[in-house]
Amino acid sequence: MLKVVIPSNQDKIKRQIEALEWQITQDTDEKSRRIHEEVLEALGNALKGLDKASNRPLFRKLISSGRS
C-alpha cells in the first residue's frame, strides 16, 4: 500500500498531476509506472474532492481565512 501526501493547494495538485502524466509516458519499467499511476489516481480523487468541498460555505470560509 502506497501512502500519498496530498497538498491542500489545488494548483499544486494540478501541477503534480501534469508532471505525473508526463512521467508515466517516460517510465520504462512496470513498477515505476504502477506507482506513478497510483499516485496520479490519488491526486485525481483529491482534486475531485476539493472541487466538491469548495462549493461548501464552511470550506470557502476556511480557504479565505487560510486555515485549510
Buried (B, 14 or more C-beta within 10 A) or exposed (E): EEEBEBBEEBEEBEEBBEEBEEBBEEBEEEEEBEBBEBBBEBBEEBBEEBEEBEEEEEBEEBBEEEEB
